[in-house]
Amino acid sequence: MSAPSVVSLRNVSFSYGGPRVLDGVNLEVEEHEFLGIVGPNAGGKSTLLKLMLGLLEPLRGEVRILGEPPQRSRTQVGYVPQYPQFSRDFPITVEQTVMMGRLGMSGLFGNYRRRDRAVARQAMAETEVLDLAARQLCTLSGGQLQRVLVARALACEPRILMLDEPTANIDMRVETEIFDLLKRFNKRMTIIVVSHDIGFISGYVNRVACLNRTLICHHTAAIDGDTIRSLYDADVKMVEHRH
């Protein structure tokens, strides 16, 4: 018998009050899979992640994360948002930011234990920002900040890591470094990443979920020009990646 999926969406639809953003979406993600979600702007990618995180409720259908409703499993899911939900000028250090990933894991609010600090430092070491621990966020480059946000997500010791456009507005070299890190983390956790760059992520992910209100999954080898034209309604240049 095959292992149960760690993410399961069955006939999920969603609307913000107007036309449906998602319509009849079905998705099964296995443990330790690396899944890329791609599609045009306003195609529903961020909405899909928010449904998985329990931040939104489906209009119809069922969402299960690790066999539970998302609200009951969210402590086992790390999340890197598309845009940081705080001002870059807020006076907070890298270490304090990463420690936020331990909230809900420790006792009283802000009452961190020794283990919480050890886990946070390990997350900073894995994302190569430990030497920046005392720096203020406002002093960081875009690539450094993105590593810090990944470290914050890792600090909850997740079984699933979800990232929404983690390399938007950073250069190709840093993008490659971030995805190399994610590939390493994939050895111990499931990773789901939203991206606009189908050509780039095809060198890393196991499958690509093409989303434009409805969803179709493809293994990376099956992605071709016809697939892209049907998804984006336009020709898109691709660069082939060989493992």
N, C-alpha and C positions, 0 to 999 in steps of 0.2 A: 504494500500500500504506500502511495506517495505521501510525502509530508504535506501538511496543510499549508496553504499560502499564508505569508505574513501580511500581505495586503490583498483585500478582496473587495471589489466594487461590482455590484450586480444591478444592472438596469438603472443606473443612477442618472437622474436628470436634475437640473438646477436652473433657477431663474432669479434675477434680481428684481422681478416685478414686471418685466417686459417679455420679449422673446426669450426662449430658452438659450442659455449660455452653453449648457451641456444637455445632451439628449440621448438617453439609452446607453450610457457608457458602461462597459464591462471590462474588468481588468483583474488579472491574478498575477501577483508578484511572489516569486519563490524566495526563500531565505538565501542570503548571500548573492542575490542577483544584483547587477548594476544596470539600472533601467534609465534610459534617456527619454524625456518627454519633449517633443518639438511641435511647432505649429506656428501659424501666423499670429500677429498681434490681435488681441481680443478673441482668440480662438478658445479660451477657457483654461489655459495651462495653470495660471496662479490660482484660479478658482478650484481646480481639481486638487491641488495641494492643500488648500484650506479645508476642503471637505475631508481629506485624509487626516488632517490635524484636528478635526472637530471644531474648527473655528466657524464653519458654516454647516447648516443642516440641509440635506438633499430635499428637493421638492418631492421626489419619489425615489425608490430604490433603497439599497442597503450598502453601508460602508462598514467593513470590519478590518481592524488593525490588530494583528497578533491574536485574532479570534475574538476580539472585544470591540464594542463601540469605541470610536476614537477618543472620546473624553476619558475613558477608563484606561487607555494604554498610552496616553501622551507622555508619561514620564519615561517611557522606553523609546521615545522618538526624539532625535535631535533635529533642529530646524534652523536653516540659514535663510533669512528673508532676502528678498530682492533689494530692498532698501532698508538700511538700519533704522530702527524705530526710536532713534534718539538723535539729538543734535551733536554734531562732531565737536562743538565747542563746550559740551558739558564736561565739567572737571572730573574725569574718571580715568583711572589708569587701565592699562592692558590687563593686569592681574585682577583688578576689581571687576572688569567686564567679563572675563572668563569665569570668575567665581559665580556670576549670575546664573551660569548653567547648573549650579548646585542647588539653587533655590528649589524647595520642594523635596530635595533629597535629604536635607539636614533637619535639625530640630526647629527651633524658633527662627523667625525671619532674621537673617543676618548673623545668626549664631552658628558660624561655621565650625566644624570639628576638624581635627588634625587630618582625618582621611579626606575630607572635602578639599583641603588645601593641597594634599598630595595628588589627588586626581586632577585638579586644575593645573598643577605644575606639569604633570605628565602630558596633559592635553596641549599645553603650551610648547613642551619639548617636541612633541610629535608634529606640530605645525610650524616648528622652527621660529617661535616668537618668544621663547623663554628669556632671551637676553633683552627683550623689550618690556619685560614685566612692569617696570616702574615708569614707563613712558606714558604721557597723556595721549588719549586717542587723537586729539587735534594735531599731533605732531607726526602722525603716521601717513605713509603713502597709501594709495588705494589698494595695492596688492597686500601690504602689511595689514591693513584693516580687515581685508577679506580673510586672511589667515586667522586673525583674532576671532572673527565671528565663527569660523569653522571650529576653532578651539573651544569657544563657548558652547557650541552644539555638542562637541565631543565630551564636555565635562559632565553631562548627565549619563555618561556610559550607555549610549543608545544601542539598541538592536537594529534600528532603522535610522538612517540619516537622509533627510530630505533637504534639498537646496534649490532655491528659486533664482535662476540666472546668476550663479555665483561668480561668474567672470565678466559680467557686464561692465563696460567702461574701464577695463584694464587691458594692458597690451598682451600680445600673443605669447611672449616669453613667460609672463606671470600666469597666464591662462594655462599654459602647458604645465607649469610647476604645480598649480592647484589641482589639476586633474591627475597628475602623477601621484600626489598625496591621496586623492580619493581612491585611486586604484589600489593603493597600499591598504587603506582602511577597509576596502571591500573584502579583504581576506577574512575579516571578523564581523562584518555587518552588511546589511542590505543597504544599497544606496539608490536613491531616486533623485534625478537631477533634471530640472527644467532648463532648457537652453534654446537659443535662437539659431545655433550653428550646427546644423545636422551633419555637415561634412566633418567638422572637428570632433564632435563627440563620438562619431562612428568608430574612431580609433580606440575608444575606451569601453563603451557600453556593450552589454550582451544583446540587448534588444532596444529598439526604438519604438516608442508609442507616438504615433502621429495623431495629433489632436486638432480638430477644427469643428467644434461642437459635438461631433461624434469621434470615436477613437478606434484606430486600427493599429495593432502591433506587428512589427516586422523584425526578423533577425537582421543584423546589420548587413549581411551579405546580400540580402534581398532588396536593399534600398537602391533604387535606380532613378533615372530622370523622369520616368512616367509617374513614379510614386511622389516625387517632389512637385511635379506640375499639378497633380491632383490635390495635393495638400495646400500649396501656396497659390495655386491658379496662376503660376508664372514659372519661367525657366530660372533655375538657380544653379550656379556653378558649384561643383563638388570637387574635392581633392580626395583621391583614394588613399586610405591608410592601410598598410599591411602590417600584421602583427609579427 
